[in-house]
């Protein structure tokens, strides 16, 4: 049978408990151990200094005095060798490292140097030897401090051990007292607080002794009782508010559904309005070639009647040639105008079909853009606006041509209605379409009045327009944004400066058929 895996993570309460114990441990160390250590080192230092400055120095001075007294007669009698036994006796002290007896000219009369002197710095004691006011010589002694330091160190270690044991006992006693008087009550309060935090507001907090912890437990229990009452009242209010919110949400959802339907209708109306603009432009463009064609056909009809009359009367060869030339010229003119009208109808038909269709197929980007510009030719001429198209004729993609048509139409109409309205400078629209890697990049710009700074951050939001109350719906750029982002899975960015025109940068992923 599978055994459950042990959970390695500690509970928050245990972590807090251990954290408090660590804090108390650190506090004890800082309050007892560290001062004890510092005091121990101070004691060691003071003991060493006392040993060096008092005991060792006094001993060295005494030996120097002894040599001074003992070498006076040998030097007075000019028999320094008689003082060597004294030097030998003093050299029996292992701390004596060097003894020198000099005459008045600093010449060495007697000398003793220990073969293995201690490396510690010795105490140097010097005495002048004289008698009856006459200077006889000098005695110098080097007294080692090693032995004294060793003895002082051993004494200091004994003292430090006693202090450490005392600190350890104090540490254990204080720790046990703190555990009983502080940690245990805190643990009881912690467990009660955890139960309250977990939502148990009906288990009473245990009563503690009559001190600060007892007061804290009583206040914690009072808080628990108050919280329980507050939670009960809050639950009642929440239930009431929940019922009211359900009713409000129902009404809001109905309102939202109505708004979404209205927005859909407005978007469709905006698309139809754009298509209507195309219809009006194409109709105006068709007036010229069709009118010319009608006029030419009427002329041809008249020439035919005249030709029939002349044939009946007997026509000459020159008259026949002239009549045929006129008919051919008129026929050629009528053909060109009818072909132009046919191209306009074809382009408009393609644009209209693309705008109303959601079909995907391979299409030429240059042809798609040209058809839109031709369909909007009347509005562009009326606005006296030049359109510069920069697109490779061979560039084609597999996508939704109707979406591209809608994007171009809305951008151009937006420039005409907003960017060039009341603009007395040359008007130009530049459209650059190119492929960059796996993306199609469309850069659209005009040199009009630009987008107001207060509108620019919300340019793609629905119902945002600078012509509120003047026929603007504020859905044109919103439709562009939805087509680019939602349908074509691309990105669009708008930049504009007042008086510097507007720029739209569009990036679309290219999908292969």
C-alpha positions in Angstrom: 0.0 0.0 0.0 1.3 3.4 -0.9 2.4 5.5 2.0 1.6 9.2 2.0 4.6 11.4 1.4 5.7 13.5 4.4 5.3 17.2 4.0 8.6 18.9 4.6 7.2 22.4 5.0 6.6 23.6 8.5 3.4 25.2 9.6 3.3 29.0 9.9 2.8 28.7 13.7 5.8 26.5 14.1 7.9 28.9 12.0 6.8 31.8 14.2 7.5 29.8 17.4 11.0 28.9 16.2 11.5 32.5 15.1 10.7 33.8 18.6 13.0 31.2 20.2 15.8 32.3 17.9 15.1 35.9 18.9 15.2 35.1 22.6 18.4 33.1 22.1 20.0 35.9 20.2 18.9 38.4 22.9 20.4 36.2 25.7 23.6 35.9 23.7 23.8 39.7 23.2 22.9 40.4 26.9 25.0 37.7 28.6 27.5 35.9 26.4 28.9 38.7 24.5 29.4 41.0 27.5 30.9 38.0 29.3 33.4 37.3 26.5 34.3 41.0 26.4 34.8 41.0 30.2 36.9 37.9 30.0 39.2 39.4 27.5 39.5 42.6 29.5 40.3 40.5 32.6 43.0 38.6 30.6 44.5 41.8 29.3 44.4 43.6 32.7 46.0 40.5 34.4 48.8 40.4 31.8 49.4 44.1 32.1 49.5 43.8 35.8 51.9 40.9 35.7 54.2 42.7 33.3 54.0 46.1 35.0 54.1 45.0 38.6 55.5 41.5 39.2 57.9 41.1 36.4 59.1 44.7 36.4 59.6 44.7 40.2 61.6 41.4 40.0 63.8 42.8 37.3 64.4 46.0 39.3 65.3 43.9 42.4 67.8 41.8 40.5 69.4 44.9 39.0 69.7 46.4 42.5 71.3 43.2 43.7 73.9 43.2 40.9 74.6 46.9 41.6 75.3 46.2 45.2 77.2 42.9 44.6 79.5 44.3 41.9 80.5 47.5 43.7 83.5 45.9 45.6 84.8 43.8 42.7 84.9 46.9 40.5 86.4 49.1 43.3 89.2 46.5 43.9 89.5 46.1 40.1 88.8 42.4 40.4 85.6 41.9 38.4 86.0 38.2 38.3 85.2 38.0 41.9 81.7 39.0 41.0 81.1 36.1 38.6 79.7 33.7 41.3 77.0 36.4 41.9 76.2 36.5 38.2 76.1 32.7 38.0 73.7 32.6 40.9 71.4 35.2 39.4 71.6 33.4 36.0 69.9 30.4 37.7 66.6 32.4 37.2 65.3 31.2 33.8 63.9 34.6 33.1 67.3 36.2 33.1 68.3 36.4 29.5 71.4 38.7 29.6 73.8 40.2 32.2 76.5 42.7 31.2 79.0 44.5 33.5 80.7 47.4 31.9 83.5 49.7 33.0 83.4 53.5 32.8 84.4 53.3 29.1 81.6 51.0 28.3 83.9 48.1 28.0 82.4 44.7 28.9 84.0 43.2 32.0 81.6 40.4 32.6 78.8 39.0 30.5 76.2 36.2 30.6 73.9 35.4 27.8 71.4 32.5 27.8 72.0 30.2 24.9 68.3 29.8 24.0 66.8 33.1 24.9 63.1 33.6 24.8 61.8 35.6 21.8 59.5 37.8 23.8 60.5 41.4 24.4 62.5 41.5 27.7 62.5 44.2 30.4 65.8 46.1 30.5 67.1 47.3 33.8 70.3 49.4 34.1 72.2 50.5 37.2 75.3 52.7 37.6 77.9 51.3 39.9 79.8 54.0 42.0 81.5 54.4 45.4 82.4 57.5 47.3 81.0 59.6 44.4 83.3 57.9 41.9 81.7 56.1 39.0 83.0 52.6 38.6 80.9 51.1 35.8 77.5 49.9 34.8 75.4 46.8 35.1 72.7 45.9 32.5 70.1 43.1 32.9 67.6 41.7 30.3 64.8 40.0 32.1 62.4 37.9 30.0 58.6 38.3 30.3 57.8 34.8 28.8 57.5 33.0 32.1 55.4 35.7 33.6 53.1 35.9 30.6 52.7 32.1 30.6 51.8 32.1 34.3 49.4 35.1 33.8 47.8 33.4 30.8 47.2 30.2 32.8 45.6 32.3 35.6 43.5 34.1 33.1 42.3 30.9 31.5 41.2 29.6 34.9 39.4 32.9 35.5 37.8 32.8 32.1 36.6 29.2 32.6 34.9 30.2 35.9 33.2 33.1 34.1 32.1 30.9 31.2 30.6 28.3 33.5 28.8 31.1 35.4 27.5 32.5 32.1 26.3 29.0 31.0 24.4 28.4 34.2 22.9 31.9 34.0 22.0 31.3 30.3 20.2 28.0 31.1 18.4 29.4 34.1 17.3 32.6 32.2 16.3 30.5 29.2 14.2 28.2 31.3 12.5 31.1 33.0 11.8 32.9 29.7 10.4 29.7 28.2 8.0 29.2 31.1 7.1 32.8 31.6 7.1 34.1 28.0 7.2 31.3 25.3 4.5 29.1 26.8 1.9 31.9 27.2 2.8 33.2 23.7 2.4 29.8 22.2 -1.1 29.6 23.8 -2.0 33.0 22.4 -0.6 32.1 19.0 -2.7 28.9 18.8 -5.8 30.9 19.7 -4.9 33.6 17.1 -4.4 30.9 14.5 -7.9 29.5 15.2 -9.4 33.0 14.9 -7.5 33.6 11.6 -8.8 30.3 10.2 -12.3 31.4 10.9 -13.0 29.6 14.3 -14.7 32.5 16.2 -16.5 30.3 18.6 -13.6 28.7 20.6 -12.8 30.7 23.6 -9.3 31.9 24.3 -7.8 30.1 27.4 -7.5 32.4 30.4 -3.9 33.0 31.5 -2.3 34.2 34.8 -3.1 37.7 36.0 -0.3 39.6 34.3 0.2 41.3 30.9 -0.4 37.9 29.1 -3.6 37.4 31.1 -4.8 40.9 30.0 -3.8 40.1 26.4 -5.7 36.8 26.4 -8.8 38.5 27.8 -8.6 41.2 25.2 -8.0 38.6 22.4 -11.1 36.7 23.6 -13.1 39.9 23.6 -11.9 40.6 20.1 -12.9 37.1 19.0 -16.4 37.6 20.4 -16.7 41.0 18.7 -15.5 39.5 15.4 -18.0 36.7 15.7 -20.9 39.2 16.1 -19.5 41.4 13.3 -19.2 38.4 10.9 -22.8 37.3 11.7 -24.1 40.8 10.9 -21.8 41.0 7.8 -23.2 37.7 6.5 -26.7 39.0 6.8 -25.7 42.2 4.9 -23.8 40.2 2.3 -26.9 38.0 1.7 -29.0 41.1 1.3 -26.5 42.8 -1.0 -26.1 39.6 -3.1 -29.8 39.5 -3.7 -29.8 43.1 -4.8 -26.7 42.7 -6.9 -28.3 39.8 -8.7 -31.2 41.9 -9.7 -28.9 44.8 -10.8 -26.7 42.4 -12.8 -29.8 41.0 -14.5 -30.8 44.6 -15.6 -27.2 45.4 -16.5 -26.9 42.3 -18.6 -30.1 43.2 -20.5 -28.7 46.7 -21.0 -25.4 45.4 -22.2 -27.1 43.1 -24.7 -29.1 46.0 -26.0 -25.9 48.1 -26.3 -24.1 45.3 -28.1 -27.0 45.0 -30.5 -27.0 48.8 -31.1 -23.3 48.8 -31.6 -23.6 46.1 -34.1 -26.2 48.0 -35.9 -24.1 51.2 -35.9 -21.1 49.3 -37.2 -23.2 47.9 -40.0 -24.6 51.4 -40.7 -21.0 52.7 -40.8 -20.1 50.0 -43.4 -23.2 50.8 -45.4 -22.4 54.5 -45.2 -18.9 53.8 -46.5 -20.4 51.7 -49.3 -22.8 54.5 -50.1 -19.9 56.9 -50.4 -18.4 54.5 -52.9 -21.7 54.4 -54.8 -21.9 58.1 -54.9 -18.4 58.4 -56.2 -18.7 55.8 -58.8 -22.0 57.3 -60.0 -20.4 60.7 -60.4 -17.4 59.1 -62.2 -19.8 57.2 -64.6 -21.6 60.4 -65.6 -18.8 61.7 -67.7 -18.0 58.6 -69.8 -21.6 57.6 -70.2 -22.7 61.1 -71.1 -19.9 61.3 -73.6 -20.9 57.9 -75.0 -24.5 59.0 -75.3 -23.4 62.1 -77.1 -21.1 60.2 -79.4 -23.8 57.5 -80.2 -26.3 60.3 -81.0 -23.7 61.8 -83.4 -23.1 58.4 -85.0 -26.9 58.0 -85.4 -27.1 61.4 -87.1 -24.2 60.6 -89.4 -25.8 57.3 -90.4 -29.0 59.2 -91.3 -27.1 61.7 -93.3 -25.1 58.9 -94.9 -28.3 57.1 -95.9 -29.6 60.4 -97.5 -26.4 60.9 -99.4 -26.4 57.3 -100.7 -30.0 57.9 -101.9 -28.9 61.1 -103.7 -25.7 59.7 -105.0 -22.7 60.1 -102.8 -19.2 60.9 -104.0 -16.2 59.0 -102.9 -14.7 61.9 -100.9 -18.0 62.4 -99.0 -18.1 58.7 -98.2 -14.5 58.7 -96.9 -15.1 61.8 -94.8 -18.4 60.3 -93.4 -16.7 57.0 -92.6 -13.8 58.9 -90.8 -16.2 60.8 -88.7 -18.1 57.6 -87.8 -14.9 55.8 -86.9 -13.7 58.7 -84.8 -17.0 58.8 -83.0 -17.0 55.1 -82.6 -13.5 55.0 -81.1 -14.4 57.8 -78.7 -17.6 56.0 -77.6 -15.7 52.7 -77.2 -13.0 54.4 -74.9 -15.7 56.0 -72.7 -17.7 52.8 -72.5 -14.5 50.9 -71.6 -13.7 53.4 -68.9 -17.3 53.1 -67.6 -17.0 49.3 -67.7 -13.7 49.5 -65.7 -15.3 51.7 -63.1 -18.3 49.4 -62.8 -15.9 46.4 -62.5 -13.8 48.1 -59.8 -16.8 49.2 -57.8 -18.4 45.8 -58.2 -15.3 44.1 -56.9 -15.0 46.6 -54.0 -18.7 46.2 -53.1 -18.5 42.4 -53.2 -15.3 42.4 -51.1 -16.8 44.6 -48.5 -19.9 42.5 -48.1 -18.0 39.1 -48.3 -15.9 37.4 -45.7 -14.3 35.0 -48.2 -10.5 34.3 -48.2 -8.5 33.8 -51.4 -5.3 34.9 -53.1 -5.4 38.5 -54.4 -3.1 41.2 -55.5 -2.5 43.9 -52.9 -1.8 46.6 -55.5 -5.0 45.8 -57.5 -7.1 45.8 -54.3 -5.7 49.2 -53.3 -6.1 50.6 -56.8 -9.8 49.5 -56.9 -10.5 51.4 -53.6 -8.7 54.5 -54.9 -10.7 54.4 -58.2 -14.0 53.9 -56.3 -13.3 56.9 -54.2 -12.0 59.0 -57.1 -14.9 61.4 -57.0 -14.4 62.2 -53.3 -10.6 62.5 -53.8 -11.1 64.9 -56.7 -13.6 66.9 -54.8 -11.2 67.2 -51.8 -8.4 68.0 -54.2 -6.3 65.2 -52.6 -3.4 63.4 -54.3 -2.9 59.7 -53.5 0.6 58.2 -53.7 0.5 54.4 -53.8 3.8 52.5 -53.2 3.2 48.7 -53.6 4.9 46.0 -55.6 2.4 44.9 -58.4 3.6 41.3 -57.9 2.8 41.3 -54.2 -0.1 39.0 -53.3 -1.4 37.2 -50.2 -4.0 34.7 -49.1 -6.4 36.6 -46.9 -9.7 38.6 -46.7 -9.7 41.2 -49.5 -12.9 42.7 -48.2 -11.2 43.6 -44.9 -8.3 45.3 -46.7 -10.9 47.2 -48.8 -12.7 48.3 -45.7 -9.5 49.4 -44.0 -8.3 51.5 -47.0 -11.7 53.0 -47.5 -12.1 54.0 -43.9 -8.6 55.4 -43.7 -9.0 57.5 -46.8 -12.5 58.8 -45.9 -11.2 59.6 -42.4 -8.5 61.8 -43.9 -11.0 63.5 -46.3 -13.6 64.2 -43.6 -11.3 65.0 -40.7 -7.7 65.6 -41.8 -8.4 67.8 -44.8 -11.6 69.6 -43.6 -10.9 73.3 -43.8 -7.2 72.5 -44.7 -5.9 75.2 -47.1 -2.5 73.5 -47.8 -1.7 70.9 -50.4 -3.4 67.6 -49.6 -1.6 64.3 -50.0 -2.2 60.7 -48.9 0.7 58.2 -49.0 0.1 54.5 -48.8 3.1 52.1 -48.6 2.6 48.4 -48.7 5.5 46.0 -48.4 6.5 42.6 -47.1 9.0 42.3 -44.3 9.8 38.7 -43.5 6.6 36.9 -42.5 4.7 40.2 -42.0 2.9 42.6 -44.3 3.6 46.2 -43.3 1.1 49.0 -44.3 2.1 52.6 -43.6 -0.6 55.1 -44.2 -0.1 58.8 -43.7 -1.6 62.1 -44.7 -0.4 65.7 -44.4 -3.6 67.1 -42.9 -4.4 68.9 -39.7 -3.7 65.8 -37.5 -5.6 64.2 -34.7 -6.4 66.4 -31.6 -4.2 65.4 -28.6 -7.2 64.7 -26.4 -8.6 62.2 -28.9 -5.4 60.4 -29.9 -5.1 58.1 -26.9 -8.7 56.9 -27.5 -8.6 57.0 -31.4 -9.6 53.3 -31.7 -12.4 53.4 -29.1 -15.9 53.3 -30.4 -17.9 56.5 -30.7 -14.7 58.7 -30.4 -14.9 61.5 -33.0 -13.8 65.1 -33.4 -17.1 65.9 -35.3 -19.6 65.0 -32.6 -23.0 66.4 -33.7 -21.8 67.0 -37.3 -22.5 63.6 -38.7 -19.5 61.7 -37.4 -20.3 58.3 -35.8 -16.8 57.7 -34.3 -16.8 54.1 -35.5 -14.5 54.3 -38.5 -11.2 53.8 -36.7 -12.9 51.3 -34.3 -13.9 49.2 -37.4 -10.3 49.4 -38.6 -9.0 48.3 -35.2 -11.3 45.3 -35.1 -10.5 44.2 -38.6 -6.7 44.5 -38.0 -6.6 42.9 -34.5 -9.5 40.5 -34.4 -9.9 39.3 -37.9 -6.4 39.7 -39.4 -4.5 39.0 -36.1 -2.3 42.0 -36.6 -1.2 45.2 -34.8 -2.0 48.8 -35.5 -0.4 52.0 -34.1 -1.4 55.6 -34.6 0.8 58.7 -34.3 0.0 62.3 -34.9 1.1 65.8 -34.2 -1.2 68.9 -34.6 -0.6 70.3 -38.1 1.6 67.4 -39.1 -1.0 64.9 -40.3 -1.7 61.4 -39.1 0.2 58.2 -39.5 -1.1 54.6 -39.2 1.4 51.7 -38.9 -0.2 48.3 -39.5 1.6 44.9 -39.2 -0.2 41.7 -40.3 1.0 38.1 -40.3 1.2 36.6 -43.8 -0.5 33.2 -44.1 0.2 30.9 -46.9 -2.6 29.2 -48.8 
